[in-house]
C-alpha cells in the first residue's frame, strides 16, 4: 500500500514537472521574442512595440515563477512561501498584462503616475500577503487575512479587466460610428483574451490554495493561453497600422470638432439640409463605395461630421457602419434578384463589401441562409 501511494506520488511529480517544463519553454520563447523581435521601422509602430515589450516582461515574470517551482520545488519545501510568491507574481502580472493590452488602444494610458501607483500597490500587497502567510500563526486570523488578500487580488484583476473592456468598447464604437467597414474585427481578439485572462487568472488564484495533486492543472491550462496570446499579437501586427491610423485621426477630430462647433446648435433646419443632400447621395448609390467613412460622406454632403453622425443616429437609430451595411445588403439583394448572371462574389464587390466572407456572414445573420440559397428562393 505504501509502495502504491509512493508510485502515485511519483507519477504526479512527473506530470507536474513535465507540464512545467513545456510551459516554461514556451513562455521563455514568447517572452524573449516579444522583447527582441523587430517591427516595421515606422514611428507609428512605437506604441505597438512598447505594448509588446511590456507583455514580454509580464510573460517572463510568470516564467521566473514557473522556473522557481520547477528547479527548486518550492511548493514541496514550503507551501506558504510558494503561495506568497504566487500571489505576488499574479498581482504584478495582472497589471502588466492589462497595461500592455490597454496601451494598444490608448497610447496615453501609460503614465509615470500610474506606474508609481501600481508598483506601490504591488509592493504593499506583497508585504502584507507575505506577512500573513509567513509571520502570522496558523489560526483563524491567518485565514481571514488570506481571504482579504485573495479578495483584494480578485477585485484588482476585475477592475483592470473592466478598464480594458471599457477601452475596447470605446474603440469599437468609434470605428462603427466613423467607418463602413468592420474595423472592430481587427481588435476582437482583445475582448476574447481579456475574458479568458479573467477566467484563467481567477482559476490560478484558486488553484494556488488547492492540494498539490491538482496543481498540474494550473500549469497545463497556461499552455493554450500563451499560444493564443502569441498568435494574436503576431497577427495584430498586420492590421495595427490601419487601426492606429484610424484611432489617431478620429480621436484628433473628436478633440478639435467640439471646439469648432461648440457655439452651434443642431436644429431641425440643419437636418432638413442634410436630409435633402443625403437623399440625392442615396439615389446615386454612393454607399457602394468601398472603405467609405463618415468624413468622406460629410465632405460629399457639405456638412459637419458631427451633425451627420447625430442625424444618422437620431433618424435610423444605428451606427454609421450598421446603416451603411444595411444599405449595401439591400442593394445586394436587388442585384441577386435582377441579375442572375452575376456571381455572389461579384455582387459582394459591387455592393461595396471588401470581403466576400464578411458579406456571406452578415447576409446569413439577417436572412438565415446563404445569398445563393436566398436567390433560389426568390425565383
C-alpha positions in Angstrom: 0.0 0.0 0.0 2.8 2.4 0.9 4.5 1.5 -2.3 1.4 2.2 -4.3 1.0 5.6 -2.7 4.6 6.3 -3.4 4.3 5.4 -7.1 1.2 7.5 -7.5 3.0 10.4 -5.9 6.0 9.9 -8.2 3.6 9.8 -11.2 2.1 13.1 -10.1 5.6 14.7 -9.7 6.4 13.5 -13.2 3.3 15.0 -14.7 3.8 18.2 -12.7 7.4 18.6 -13.8 6.8 17.7 -17.5 3.9 20.3 -17.7 6.1 22.9 -16.0 8.9 22.2 -18.4 6.7 22.5 -21.5 5.0 25.7 -20.2 8.3 27.3 -19.1 9.9 26.6 -22.5 7.0 28.2 -24.4 6.8 31.2 -22.1 10.5 31.8 -22.2 10.4 31.8 -26.0 7.4 34.0 -26.2 8.7 36.5 -23.6 12.1 36.8 -25.2 10.6 37.1 -28.7 8.2 39.8 -27.6 11.1 41.8 -26.2 13.6 41.4 -29.1 11.6 40.7 -32.3 11.8 43.6 -34.8 8.8 45.6 -36.0 8.5 47.7 -39.2 10.7 50.8 -38.9 7.9 53.3 -38.8 7.1 55.7 -35.9 3.5 54.5 -35.8 4.7 51.1 -34.5 6.4 52.6 -31.5 3.3 52.1 -29.3 2.8 48.5 -30.6 6.5 47.7 -29.7 6.1 49.2 -26.3 3.0 47.2 -25.6 4.6 44.0 -26.9 7.6 44.5 -24.7 5.5 45.1 -21.6 3.7 41.9 -22.5 7.1 40.2 -22.9 8.1 41.3 -19.4 4.8 40.0 -18.0 5.3 36.6 -19.5 8.9 36.4 -18.3 7.8 37.4 -14.8 5.5 34.4 -14.8 8.2 32.3 -16.4 10.5 33.1 -13.5 7.7 31.9 -11.1 7.5 28.6 -13.1 11.3 28.2 -13.0 11.3 28.5 -9.2 8.6 25.8 -9.0 10.4 23.6 -11.5 14.0 23.8 -10.4 13.6 24.4 -6.6 10.4 22.6 -6.0 9.4 25.4 -3.6 5.8 24.1 -3.3 7.1 20.8 -1.7 9.6 22.6 0.5 7.5 25.4 1.9 3.9 25.7 0.7 3.3 29.1 2.4 6.3 30.6 0.7 5.1 29.2 -2.7 1.6 30.7 -2.2 3.1 34.0 -1.2 5.3 34.1 -4.2 2.3 33.1 -6.5 0.1 35.8 -5.1 2.8 38.5 -5.6 3.5 37.3 -9.1 -0.2 37.3 -10.1 -0.7 40.8 -8.8 2.2 42.2 -10.8 1.3 40.2 -13.9 -2.3 41.4 -13.8 -1.1 45.0 -14.1 1.5 44.2 -16.8 -1.0 42.2 -18.9 -3.7 44.9 -18.7 -1.3 47.7 -19.3 0.1 46.1 -22.4 -3.3 45.5 -23.9 -4.9 48.8 -22.9 -1.9 50.6 -24.4 -2.7 49.1 -27.8 -5.9 51.2 -27.9 -5.0 54.1 -25.7 -1.4 55.4 -26.2 -1.8 57.8 -23.3 -2.7 55.1 -20.7 0.8 54.5 -19.5 1.9 57.4 -17.4 4.6 57.8 -14.7 1.9 58.5 -12.1 0.0 55.3 -13.0 3.3 53.3 -13.0 4.2 54.5 -9.5 0.7 53.9 -8.2 0.5 50.3 -9.3 4.1 49.4 -8.3 3.4 50.8 -4.9 0.2 48.7 -4.7 2.1 45.6 -5.7 4.8 46.2 -3.0 2.1 46.8 -0.4 0.2 43.6 -1.5 3.4 41.5 -1.5 4.5 42.7 2.0 1.0 42.2 3.5 0.4 38.7 2.0 3.9 37.6 2.9 3.4 38.8 6.5 0.1 37.0 6.8 1.4 33.7 5.4 4.9 33.6 6.9 4.6 35.5 10.2 1.0 35.0 11.4 0.3 31.8 13.3 -2.0 29.2 11.6 -5.3 30.3 13.2 -8.5 32.0 12.2 -6.7 35.3 11.9 -4.4 34.0 9.2 -7.4 32.5 7.3 -9.2 35.9 7.5 -6.1 37.7 6.3 -5.7 35.3 3.4 -9.4 35.8 2.5 -8.9 39.5 2.5 -5.8 39.3 0.3 -7.4 36.9 -2.1 -10.4 39.3 -2.4 -8.1 42.2 -3.0 -6.3 40.3 -5.8 -9.7 39.3 -7.4 -11.1 42.9 -7.2 -7.8 44.3 -8.6 -7.9 41.9 -11.5 -11.6 42.6 -12.3 -11.0 46.3 -12.1 -8.1 46.2 -14.6 -10.2 43.9 -16.9 -13.1 46.3 -16.7 -10.9 49.2 -17.7 -9.6 47.3 -20.6 -13.0 46.2 -21.8 -14.3 49.8 -21.5 -11.4 51.0 -23.6 -12.1 48.2 -26.2 -15.8 49.1 -26.4 -15.0 52.8 -26.8 -12.7 51.9 -29.7 -15.2 49.7 -31.4 -17.9 52.4 -31.0 -15.5 54.9 -32.6 -14.9 52.6 -35.5 -18.6 51.8 -36.0 -19.5 55.5 -35.9 -16.9 56.5 -38.5 -16.2 53.6 -40.8 -18.4 51.5 -43.0 -16.0 48.5 -42.8 -15.9 46.2 -39.8 -12.6 47.6 -38.3 -13.6 46.3 -34.9 -13.0 42.8 -36.1 -9.2 43.5 -36.0 -9.3 44.1 -32.3 -11.9 41.5 -31.3 -9.1 39.2 -30.0 -8.5 41.8 -27.2 -12.0 41.1 -25.9 -11.6 37.3 -26.2 -8.3 37.4 -24.5 -9.5 39.7 -21.7 -12.3 37.4 -20.7 -10.1 34.4 -21.0 -7.5 36.1 -18.8 -10.0 36.8 -16.1 -11.1 33.2 -16.0 -7.5 32.0 -16.2 -6.3 34.5 -13.6 -9.1 33.6 -11.1 -8.6 29.9 -11.6 -4.8 30.3 -11.0 -5.6 32.2 -7.8 -7.9 29.4 -6.6 -5.5 26.6 -7.6 -2.8 28.2 -5.5 -4.7 27.1 -2.4 -5.7 23.7 -3.7 -4.0 20.4 -2.7 -0.7 19.6 -4.5 -2.2 16.9 -6.7 -4.3 19.4 -8.6 -1.6 22.0 -9.3 -0.6 20.5 -12.6 -4.0 21.7 -14.0 -2.9 25.2 -13.3 0.3 24.7 -15.4 -1.3 22.8 -18.3 -4.0 25.4 -18.6 -1.4 28.1 -19.3 -0.1 26.5 -22.5 -3.1 27.3 -24.8 -3.5 30.6 -23.1 0.0 31.8 -24.1 -0.1 30.3 -27.5 -3.3 32.2 -28.2 -1.7 35.4 -26.9 1.4 35.0 -29.1 -0.6 34.2 -32.2 -2.9 37.2 -31.6 -0.1 39.7 -31.1 1.7 38.5 -34.2 -1.5 38.6 -36.3 -2.4 42.0 -35.0 0.8 43.5 -36.2 -0.6 43.1 -39.8 -3.6 45.3 -39.0 -2.0 47.5 -36.4 -1.0 50.4 -38.7 -4.5 50.7 -40.1 -6.2 50.6 -36.7 -3.7 53.1 -35.2 -4.1 55.5 -38.1 -7.8 55.5 -37.6 -7.5 56.0 -33.8 -5.1 58.9 -34.3 -7.3 60.5 -36.9 -10.6 60.1 -35.3 -9.5 60.9 -31.8 -7.8 64.1 -33.0 -11.0 65.0 -34.9 -13.1 64.4 -31.7 -10.8 66.8 -29.8 -11.0 69.5 -32.4 -14.5 69.5 -33.7 -16.4 70.2 -30.4 -14.2 73.3 -30.0 -15.0 74.4 -33.5 -18.7 73.8 -33.2 -19.4 74.5 -29.5 -21.3 77.7 -30.4 -23.5 75.8 -33.0 -26.7 74.0 -32.0 -28.1 71.3 -34.2 -31.6 72.3 -35.3 -34.3 70.8 -37.4 -33.3 73.2 -40.2 -29.9 71.6 -40.2 -31.5 68.2 -40.5 -33.6 69.4 -43.4 -30.5 70.3 -45.4 -28.7 67.1 -44.5 -31.8 65.1 -45.4 -32.1 66.7 -48.9 -28.4 66.2 -49.7 -28.4 62.7 -48.3 -31.4 61.7 -50.5 -29.5 62.7 -53.6 -26.5 60.7 -52.4 -28.6 57.7 -51.7 -30.1 57.9 -55.2 -26.6 57.9 -56.7 -25.8 54.8 -54.6 -22.8 56.4 -53.1 -22.8 53.8 -50.3 -21.4 51.1 -52.6 -18.0 52.9 -52.5 -15.6 50.5 -50.6 -14.0 51.8 -47.5 -16.4 54.7 -47.1 -16.0 56.8 -44.0 -18.3 59.3 -42.3 -15.7 62.0 -43.0 -15.9 61.3 -46.8 -19.7 61.3 -46.7 -19.9 64.6 -44.7 -17.5 66.2 -47.2 -19.7 65.0 -50.1 -22.8 66.4 -48.4 -21.0 69.6 -47.5 -21.9 69.3 -43.8 -20.2 68.7 -40.5 -19.3 65.2 -39.5 -20.7 65.6 -36.0 -24.1 66.8 -37.4 -24.2 63.9 -39.8 -23.4 61.3 -37.2 -26.1 62.8 -34.9 -28.6 62.8 -37.8 -27.9 59.1 -38.6 -28.3 58.0 -35.0 -31.5 60.1 -34.5 -33.1 59.1 -37.8 -32.1 55.4 -38.2 -31.2 54.6 -34.5 -28.0 52.8 -35.5 -24.3 53.4 -36.0 -22.8 54.6 -39.3 -21.4 51.2 -40.0 -24.7 49.4 -39.4 -26.6 51.9 -41.5 -24.2 51.6 -44.5 -24.2 47.8 -44.1 -28.0 47.7 -44.3 -27.9 49.8 -47.5 -25.3 47.6 -49.0 -27.3 44.4 -48.1 -30.5 45.9 -49.7 -28.5 46.7 -52.8 -27.0 43.2 -52.9 -30.5 41.6 -52.6 -31.7 43.7 -55.5 -28.7 42.7 -57.6 -29.3 39.0 -56.7 -32.8 39.0 -58.0 -32.4 41.3 -61.0 -29.0 40.0 -62.3 -29.0 36.2 -62.1 -26.0 36.1 -64.4 -23.8 37.8 -61.8 -21.9 35.7 -59.2 -22.3 36.2 -55.5 -18.6 37.2 -55.3 -19.2 39.8 -58.0 -22.3 41.2 -56.3 -20.5 41.3 -53.0 -17.8 43.5 -54.5 -20.2 45.7 -56.5 -22.2 46.3 -53.3 -19.2 47.8 -51.5 -18.1 44.8 -49.4 -14.3 44.4 -49.2 -14.6 40.8 -48.0 -16.9 38.2 -49.5 -16.7 36.1 -46.3 -18.0 39.1 -44.3 -20.8 39.6 -46.8 -21.8 36.0 -46.5 -21.7 36.2 -42.8 -23.9 39.2 -42.3 -26.3 38.1 -45.1 -26.8 34.8 -43.3 -27.3 36.5 -40.0 -30.0 38.7 -41.5 -31.7 36.2 -43.8 -30.9 32.9 -42.1 -29.4 31.4 -45.3 -26.6 32.0 -47.8 -27.0 34.5 -50.7 -27.1 31.7 -53.2 -29.9 29.9 -51.4 -31.8 33.1 -50.9 -31.6 33.9 -54.6 -33.1 30.5 -55.5 -35.9 31.1 -53.0 -36.8 34.3 -54.9 -37.3 32.6 -58.2 
